[in-house]
Amino acid sequence: MAAPMELSCWGGGWGLPSVHPESLTVMAYAKFSGAPLTVNAINNCWRAPKGEVPILISEDTVISQPAKILNFLRKQKYNADYELSAKQGADTLAYIALLEEKLLPALLHTFWVEAENYCSVTKPWFASRIPFPLSLYLPGKMSREALNRILLTRGGPPLYSLTEVEAQIYRDAKECLNLLSKRLGTSQFFFGNRPSTLDAFVFGFLAPLYKVCFPRVQLQEHLKQLPNLCRFCDDILSCYFRLAVSDGRQPS
Protein backbone atom coordinates (compact mmCIF):
# COMPACT_ATOMS: atom_id res chain seq x y z
CA MET A 1 0.00 0.00 0.00
CA ALA A 2 1.40 3.39 -1.00
CA ALA A 3 2.38 5.79 1.78
CA PRO A 4 -0.10 8.65 2.29
CA MET A 5 0.91 11.94 0.71
CA GLU A 6 -0.20 15.36 1.90
CA LEU A 7 0.22 18.62 0.00
CA SER A 8 0.19 21.92 1.88
CA CYS A 9 -0.57 24.93 -0.29
CA TRP A 10 -2.24 28.31 -0.35
CA GLY A 11 -6.02 28.18 -0.64
CA GLY A 12 -8.24 29.31 -3.46
CA GLY A 13 -10.71 31.92 -4.56
CA TRP A 14 -12.30 33.29 -7.74
CA GLY A 15 -13.31 29.76 -8.71
CA LEU A 16 -9.75 28.41 -8.38
CA PRO A 17 -8.61 25.64 -6.01
CA SER A 18 -5.55 27.82 -5.29
CA VAL A 19 -4.57 31.32 -6.39
CA HIS A 20 -0.87 30.47 -5.95
CA PRO A 21 0.76 29.43 -9.26
CA GLU A 22 3.22 26.94 -7.77
CA SER A 23 0.54 25.29 -5.64
CA LEU A 24 -1.83 25.16 -8.59
CA THR A 25 0.81 23.53 -10.79
CA VAL A 26 1.33 20.67 -8.33
CA MET A 27 -2.41 20.25 -7.72
CA ALA A 28 -3.04 20.02 -11.47
CA TYR A 29 -0.23 17.49 -12.02
CA ALA A 30 -1.59 15.33 -9.20
CA LYS A 31 -4.98 15.33 -10.91
CA PHE A 32 -3.46 14.50 -14.29
CA SER A 33 -1.33 11.63 -12.95
CA GLY A 34 -3.89 10.21 -10.52
CA ALA A 35 -1.68 10.80 -7.49
CA PRO A 36 -3.77 10.36 -4.31
CA LEU A 37 -2.79 13.54 -2.51
CA THR A 38 -4.65 14.99 0.42
CA VAL A 39 -4.59 18.73 -0.11
CA ASN A 40 -4.33 20.89 2.98
CA ALA A 41 -4.98 24.56 2.26
CA ILE A 42 -2.96 26.42 4.87
CA ASN A 43 -3.25 30.09 5.71
CA ASN A 44 0.23 30.71 7.04
CA CYS A 45 3.15 29.45 4.98
CA TRP A 46 5.47 29.97 7.97
CA ARG A 47 3.78 26.95 9.51
CA ALA A 48 5.03 24.81 6.64
CA PRO A 49 8.05 22.67 7.64
CA LYS A 50 10.45 24.59 5.41
CA GLY A 51 8.67 27.93 5.49
CA GLU A 52 7.47 27.75 1.89
CA VAL A 53 4.63 26.29 -0.11
CA PRO A 54 3.74 24.05 -1.80
CA ILE A 55 5.10 21.34 0.49
CA LEU A 56 4.63 17.61 -0.06
CA ILE A 57 4.90 15.33 2.95
CA SER A 58 5.08 11.55 2.60
CA GLU A 59 6.05 9.65 5.77
CA ASP A 60 9.43 11.18 6.74
CA THR A 61 10.00 12.85 3.35
CA VAL A 62 9.38 16.60 3.02
CA ILE A 63 9.71 18.12 -0.46
CA SER A 64 9.28 21.69 -1.68
CA GLN A 65 9.41 23.33 -5.14
CA PRO A 66 7.08 22.12 -7.91
CA ALA A 67 9.75 20.45 -10.07
CA LYS A 68 11.05 18.39 -7.13
CA ILE A 69 7.54 17.46 -6.03
CA LEU A 70 6.64 16.32 -9.55
CA ASN A 71 9.83 14.24 -9.76
CA PHE A 72 8.93 12.58 -6.46
CA LEU A 73 5.44 11.75 -7.74
CA ARG A 74 6.91 10.23 -10.90
CA LYS A 75 9.17 8.01 -8.78
CA GLN A 76 6.02 6.86 -6.98
CA LYS A 77 4.66 5.77 -10.42
CA TYR A 78 2.35 8.76 -10.84
CA ASN A 79 3.56 9.88 -14.24
CA ALA A 80 1.51 12.14 -16.49
CA ASP A 81 4.23 12.04 -19.17
CA TYR A 82 4.56 8.32 -19.85
CA GLU A 83 3.19 8.64 -23.40
CA LEU A 84 5.47 11.53 -24.40
CA SER A 85 8.28 11.08 -26.90
CA ALA A 86 11.84 12.20 -26.20
CA LYS A 87 11.25 15.30 -28.34
CA GLN A 88 8.08 16.14 -26.43
CA GLY A 89 9.98 15.74 -23.18
CA ALA A 90 12.62 18.17 -24.44
CA ASP A 91 9.90 20.58 -25.58
CA THR A 92 8.37 20.40 -22.10
CA LEU A 93 11.61 21.55 -20.49
CA ALA A 94 12.04 24.34 -23.05
CA TYR A 95 8.52 25.69 -22.56
CA ILE A 96 8.75 25.55 -18.76
CA ALA A 97 11.99 27.57 -18.98
CA LEU A 98 10.17 30.03 -21.25
CA LEU A 99 7.34 30.39 -18.73
CA GLU A 100 9.73 31.06 -15.89
CA GLU A 101 11.83 33.53 -17.87
CA LYS A 102 9.17 35.43 -19.82
CA LEU A 103 5.83 35.06 -18.01
CA LEU A 104 6.67 34.69 -14.33
CA PRO A 105 8.13 38.21 -13.88
CA ALA A 106 4.96 39.80 -15.25
CA LEU A 107 2.79 37.50 -13.16
CA LEU A 108 4.71 38.50 -10.02
CA HIS A 109 4.41 42.15 -11.00
CA THR A 110 0.67 41.88 -11.63
CA PHE A 111 0.00 40.34 -8.22
CA TRP A 112 2.65 41.82 -5.96
CA VAL A 113 4.18 44.99 -7.42
CA GLU A 114 1.45 46.79 -9.38
CA ALA A 115 0.29 49.13 -6.60
CA GLU A 116 -3.44 49.14 -7.29
CA ASN A 117 -3.65 45.38 -7.69
CA TYR A 118 -1.57 44.77 -4.58
CA CYS A 119 -3.45 47.20 -2.36
CA SER A 120 -6.97 46.29 -3.45
CA VAL A 121 -6.67 42.56 -4.20
CA THR A 122 -3.46 40.74 -3.31
CA LYS A 123 -2.68 42.23 0.09
CA PRO A 124 -6.25 42.04 1.47
CA TRP A 125 -6.72 38.48 0.21
CA PHE A 126 -3.53 37.12 1.78
CA ALA A 127 -3.82 39.25 4.92
CA SER A 128 -7.34 37.90 5.55
CA ARG A 129 -5.96 34.36 5.55
CA ILE A 130 -2.89 34.93 7.72
CA PRO A 131 -3.18 35.06 11.53
CA PHE A 132 -2.56 38.36 13.30
CA PRO A 133 0.05 39.83 13.75
CA LEU A 134 1.78 38.12 10.79
CA SER A 135 -1.01 39.47 8.57
CA LEU A 136 0.49 42.93 9.07
CA TYR A 137 3.93 41.85 7.90
CA LEU A 138 3.90 38.79 5.66
CA PRO A 139 2.13 40.24 2.57
CA GLY A 140 4.61 43.11 2.47
CA LYS A 141 7.50 40.67 2.77
CA MET A 142 6.09 38.64 -0.14
CA SER A 143 5.72 41.83 -2.19
CA ARG A 144 9.34 42.85 -1.55
CA GLU A 145 10.55 39.38 -2.44
CA ALA A 146 8.61 39.50 -5.71
CA LEU A 147 10.11 42.87 -6.64
CA ASN A 148 13.61 41.69 -5.73
CA ARG A 149 13.16 38.58 -7.87
CA ILE A 150 12.09 40.72 -10.83
CA LEU A 151 14.97 43.15 -10.44
CA LEU A 152 17.47 40.35 -9.90
CA THR A 153 16.66 38.87 -13.29
CA ARG A 154 15.73 42.02 -15.24
CA GLY A 155 17.28 45.01 -13.49
CA GLY A 156 20.68 45.05 -15.19
CA PRO A 157 21.83 46.72 -18.42
CA PRO A 158 20.27 47.91 -20.64
CA LEU A 159 17.22 48.22 -18.32
CA TYR A 160 18.07 50.37 -15.33
CA SER A 161 14.85 52.07 -14.26
CA LEU A 162 11.84 50.26 -12.83
CA THR A 163 9.67 51.79 -15.56
CA GLU A 164 11.90 50.29 -18.26
CA VAL A 165 11.89 46.93 -16.49
CA GLU A 166 8.09 46.94 -16.21
CA ALA A 167 7.63 47.76 -19.88
CA GLN A 168 10.00 44.97 -20.94
CA ILE A 169 8.54 42.27 -18.72
CA TYR A 170 5.04 42.92 -20.04
CA ARG A 171 6.27 42.83 -23.65
CA ASP A 172 7.99 39.53 -22.93
CA ALA A 173 4.91 38.13 -21.19
CA LYS A 174 2.59 39.01 -24.07
CA GLU A 175 5.02 37.42 -26.51
CA CYS A 176 5.10 34.30 -24.33
CA LEU A 177 1.29 34.12 -24.26
CA ASN A 178 1.21 34.44 -28.04
CA LEU A 179 3.70 31.59 -28.40
CA LEU A 180 1.69 29.39 -26.04
CA SER A 181 -1.50 30.13 -27.95
CA LYS A 182 0.15 29.27 -31.25
CA ARG A 183 1.63 26.06 -29.81
CA LEU A 184 -1.69 24.92 -28.33
CA GLY A 185 -3.66 25.70 -31.48
CA THR A 186 -6.96 23.81 -31.53
CA SER A 187 -5.68 20.89 -29.40
CA GLN A 188 -7.21 20.16 -26.04
CA PHE A 189 -3.79 19.94 -24.40
CA PHE A 190 -0.26 20.79 -25.50
CA PHE A 191 0.59 17.25 -26.60
CA GLY A 192 -2.78 16.05 -27.80
CA ASN A 193 -5.65 14.58 -25.80
CA ARG A 194 -3.87 13.83 -22.52
CA PRO A 195 -2.60 16.47 -20.07
CA SER A 196 1.06 16.35 -19.09
CA THR A 197 3.62 18.23 -17.00
CA LEU A 198 3.62 21.13 -19.44
CA ASP A 199 -0.15 21.49 -19.15
CA ALA A 200 0.17 21.59 -15.35
CA PHE A 201 2.75 24.38 -15.47
CA VAL A 202 0.86 26.42 -18.07
CA PHE A 203 -2.36 26.04 -16.11
CA GLY A 204 -0.63 27.04 -12.87
CA PHE A 205 0.69 30.22 -14.47
CA LEU A 206 -2.37 31.17 -16.50
CA ALA A 207 -5.36 30.32 -14.32
CA PRO A 208 -4.71 32.94 -11.59
CA LEU A 209 -4.01 35.57 -14.23
CA TYR A 210 -7.21 34.59 -16.03
CA LYS A 211 -9.58 34.35 -13.06
CA VAL A 212 -8.51 36.81 -10.35
CA CYS A 213 -10.42 40.11 -10.56
CA PHE A 214 -7.82 42.89 -10.75
CA PRO A 215 -8.39 46.63 -11.23
CA ARG A 216 -5.29 46.83 -13.46
CA VAL A 217 -5.65 44.15 -16.10
CA GLN A 218 -3.02 44.85 -18.78
CA LEU A 219 -1.79 41.27 -19.07
CA GLN A 220 -5.17 39.77 -18.22
CA GLU A 221 -6.76 41.61 -21.13
CA HIS A 222 -4.14 40.21 -23.49
CA LEU A 223 -4.75 36.67 -22.22
CA LYS A 224 -8.51 37.04 -22.74
CA GLN A 225 -7.85 37.92 -26.38
CA LEU A 226 -6.42 34.39 -26.81
CA PRO A 227 -9.56 32.23 -26.58
CA ASN A 228 -7.81 28.89 -26.88
CA LEU A 229 -5.76 29.58 -23.73
CA CYS A 230 -8.90 30.67 -21.86
CA ARG A 231 -10.71 27.53 -23.03
CA PHE A 232 -7.71 25.48 -21.89
CA CYS A 233 -8.01 26.89 -18.35
CA ASP A 234 -11.79 26.49 -18.27
CA ASP A 235 -11.59 22.87 -19.46
CA ILE A 236 -9.09 21.89 -16.75
CA LEU A 237 -11.13 23.61 -14.04
CA SER A 238 -14.36 21.93 -15.14
CA CYS A 239 -12.88 18.48 -15.77
CA TYR A 240 -10.43 18.14 -12.87
CA PHE A 241 -11.50 20.56 -10.14
CA ARG A 242 -15.29 20.38 -10.13
CA LEU A 243 -15.38 19.37 -6.48
CA ALA A 244 -12.54 21.63 -5.37
CA VAL A 245 -13.10 23.84 -2.36
CA SER A 246 -11.34 27.03 -1.40
CA ASP A 247 -10.30 26.13 2.13
CA GLY A 248 -9.86 23.13 4.35
CA ARG A 249 -8.90 19.63 3.34
CA GLN A 250 -9.85 17.86 0.15
CA PRO A 251 -8.75 14.79 -1.81
CA SER A 252 -6.76 15.56 -4.93
C-alpha positions in Angstrom: 0.0 0.0 0.0 1.4 3.4 -1.0 2.4 5.8 1.8 -0.1 8.6 2.3 0.9 11.9 0.7 -0.2 15.4 1.9 0.2 18.6 0.0 0.2 21.9 1.9 -0.6 24.9 -0.3 -2.2 28.3 -0.3 -6.0 28.2 -0.6 -8.2 29.3 -3.5 -10.7 31.9 -4.6 -12.3 33.3 -7.7 -13.3 29.8 -8.7 -9.7 28.4 -8.4 -8.6 25.6 -6.0 -5.5 27.8 -5.3 -4.6 31.3 -6.4 -0.9 30.5 -5.9 0.8 29.4 -9.3 3.2 26.9 -7.8 0.5 25.3 -5.6 -1.8 25.2 -8.6 0.8 23.5 -10.8 1.3 20.7 -8.3 -2.4 20.2 -7.7 -3.0 20.0 -11.5 -0.2 17.5 -12.0 -1.6 15.3 -9.2 -5.0 15.3 -10.9 -3.5 14.5 -14.3 -1.3 11.6 -13.0 -3.9 10.2 -10.5 -1.7 10.8 -7.5 -3.8 10.4 -4.3 -2.8 13.5 -2.5 -4.6 15.0 0.4 -4.6 18.7 -0.1 -4.3 20.9 3.0 -5.0 24.6 2.3 -3.0 26.4 4.9 -3.3 30.1 5.7 0.2 30.7 7.0 3.1 29.4 5.0 5.5 30.0 8.0 3.8 26.9 9.5 5.0 24.8 6.6 8.1 22.7 7.6 10.4 24.6 5.4 8.7 27.9 5.5 7.5 27.8 1.9 4.6 26.3 -0.1 3.7 24.1 -1.8 5.1 21.3 0.5 4.6 17.6 -0.1 4.9 15.3 3.0 5.1 11.5 2.6 6.0 9.6 5.8 9.4 11.2 6.7 10.0 12.9 3.4 9.4 16.6 3.0 9.7 18.1 -0.5 9.3 21.7 -1.7 9.4 23.3 -5.1 7.1 22.1 -7.9 9.8 20.5 -10.1 11.1 18.4 -7.1 7.5 17.5 -6.0 6.6 16.3 -9.5 9.8 14.2 -9.8 8.9 12.6 -6.5 5.4 11.8 -7.7 6.9 10.2 -10.9 9.2 8.0 -8.8 6.0 6.9 -7.0 4.7 5.8 -10.4 2.3 8.8 -10.8 3.6 9.9 -14.2 1.5 12.1 -16.5 4.2 12.0 -19.2 4.6 8.3 -19.8 3.2 8.6 -23.4 5.5 11.5 -24.4 8.3 11.1 -26.9 11.8 12.2 -26.2 11.3 15.3 -28.3 8.1 16.1 -26.4 10.0 15.7 -23.2 12.6 18.2 -24.4 9.9 20.6 -25.6 8.4 20.4 -22.1 11.6 21.5 -20.5 12.0 24.3 -23.0 8.5 25.7 -22.6 8.8 25.6 -18.8 12.0 27.6 -19.0 10.2 30.0 -21.3 7.3 30.4 -18.7 9.7 31.1 -15.9 11.8 33.5 -17.9 9.2 35.4 -19.8 5.8 35.1 -18.0 6.7 34.7 -14.3 8.1 38.2 -13.9 5.0 39.8 -15.3 2.8 37.5 -13.2 4.7 38.5 -10.0 4.4 42.1 -11.0 0.7 41.9 -11.6 0.0 40.3 -8.2 2.6 41.8 -6.0 4.2 45.0 -7.4 1.5 46.8 -9.4 0.3 49.1 -6.6 -3.4 49.1 -7.3 -3.7 45.4 -7.7 -1.6 44.8 -4.6 -3.5 47.2 -2.4 -7.0 46.3 -3.4 -6.7 42.6 -4.2 -3.5 40.7 -3.3 -2.7 42.2 0.1 -6.2 42.0 1.5 -6.7 38.5 0.2 -3.5 37.1 1.8 -3.8 39.2 4.9 -7.3 37.9 5.6 -6.0 34.4 5.6 -2.9 34.9 7.7 -3.2 35.1 11.5 -2.6 38.4 13.3 0.1 39.8 13.7 1.8 38.1 10.8 -1.0 39.5 8.6 0.5 42.9 9.1 3.9 41.8 7.9 3.9 38.8 5.7 2.1 40.2 2.6 4.6 43.1 2.5 7.5 40.7 2.8 6.1 38.6 -0.1 5.7 41.8 -2.2 9.3 42.9 -1.6 10.5 39.4 -2.4 8.6 39.5 -5.7 10.1 42.9 -6.6 13.6 41.7 -5.7 13.2 38.6 -7.9 12.1 40.7 -10.8 15.0 43.1 -10.4 17.5 40.4 -9.9 16.7 38.9 -13.3 15.7 42.0 -15.2 17.3 45.0 -13.5 20.7 45.0 -15.2 21.8 46.7 -18.4 20.3 47.9 -20.6 17.2 48.2 -18.3 18.1 50.4 -15.3 14.9 52.1 -14.3 11.8 50.3 -12.8 9.7 51.8 -15.6 11.9 50.3 -18.3 11.9 46.9 -16.5 8.1 46.9 -16.2 7.6 47.8 -19.9 10.0 45.0 -20.9 8.5 42.3 -18.7 5.0 42.9 -20.0 6.3 42.8 -23.6 8.0 39.5 -22.9 4.9 38.1 -21.2 2.6 39.0 -24.1 5.0 37.4 -26.5 5.1 34.3 -24.3 1.3 34.1 -24.3 1.2 34.4 -28.0 3.7 31.6 -28.4 1.7 29.4 -26.0 -1.5 30.1 -27.9 0.2 29.3 -31.2 1.6 26.1 -29.8 -1.7 24.9 -28.3 -3.7 25.7 -31.5 -7.0 23.8 -31.5 -5.7 20.9 -29.4 -7.2 20.2 -26.0 -3.8 19.9 -24.4 -0.3 20.8 -25.5 0.6 17.3 -26.6 -2.8 16.0 -27.8 -5.6 14.6 -25.8 -3.9 13.8 -22.5 -2.6 16.5 -20.1 1.1 16.4 -19.1 3.6 18.2 -17.0 3.6 21.1 -19.4 -0.1 21.5 -19.1 0.2 21.6 -15.3 2.8 24.4 -15.5 0.9 26.4 -18.1 -2.4 26.0 -16.1 -0.6 27.0 -12.9 0.7 30.2 -14.5 -2.4 31.2 -16.5 -5.4 30.3 -14.3 -4.7 32.9 -11.6 -4.0 35.6 -14.2 -7.2 34.6 -16.0 -9.6 34.4 -13.1 -8.5 36.8 -10.3 -10.4 40.1 -10.6 -7.8 42.9 -10.8 -8.4 46.6 -11.2 -5.3 46.8 -13.5 -5.6 44.1 -16.1 -3.0 44.9 -18.8 -1.8 41.3 -19.1 -5.2 39.8 -18.2 -6.8 41.6 -21.1 -4.1 40.2 -23.5 -4.8 36.7 -22.2 -8.5 37.0 -22.7 -7.8 37.9 -26.4 -6.4 34.4 -26.8 -9.6 32.2 -26.6 -7.8 28.9 -26.9 -5.8 29.6 -23.7 -8.9 30.7 -21.9 -10.7 27.5 -23.0 -7.7 25.5 -21.9 -8.0 26.9 -18.3 -11.8 26.5 -18.3 -11.6 22.9 -19.5 -9.1 21.9 -16.8 -11.1 23.6 -14.0 -14.4 21.9 -15.1 -12.9 18.5 -15.8 -10.4 18.1 -12.9 -11.5 20.6 -10.1 -15.3 20.4 -10.1 -15.4 19.4 -6.5 -12.5 21.6 -5.4 -13.1 23.8 -2.4 -11.3 27.0 -1.4 -10.3 26.1 2.1 -9.9 23.1 4.4 -8.9 19.6 3.3 -9.8 17.9 0.2 -8.8 14.8 -1.8 -6.8 15.6 -4.9 
